[in-house]
């Protein structure tokens, strides 16, 4: 038997002012995107903002549906739009924010498993690390590479085996 460890490195900030201005802006765009959420069933709004390598920012929000599996998370809304409109431009960073009970969440909101897989696919597609910023009122987390959030990932190389 062999023991394998996966170590995730996360930078923690207590204030948005600790970040570079470009990332402060990206988080503010994610927070802004929560307000376009269509979430009448959960009342849980999620916003995502994606910074492309060319400097453009793309926003997305969660979109629910009465047929629950038909909804889509904010991260995938934004990422699929970015990939369809700018297929050759790598994603530099994604910021995610959650809003519920008339306030932003105190703790950072991580992406679900499906979103992590989509983010990984985009990172692999461009062969460029994608930074992830998770916003919470009391804490902001920075992850340098989506693989840190999905250590035992499935990618296109698995299909070739």
Buried (B, 14 or more C-beta within 10 A) or exposed (E): EEEEEEEEEEEEBEEBEEBEEEBBBBBBBBBBBBEBBEBEEEEBBBBBBBBBBEEEBBBBBBBBEEEEEEBBBBBBBBBBBBBEEBEEBBBBBBBBBBBBEEEBBEEBBBBEEEBBBBBBBBBBBBEEBBBBBBBBEEBBBBBBBBBBBBEEBEBEEEEEE
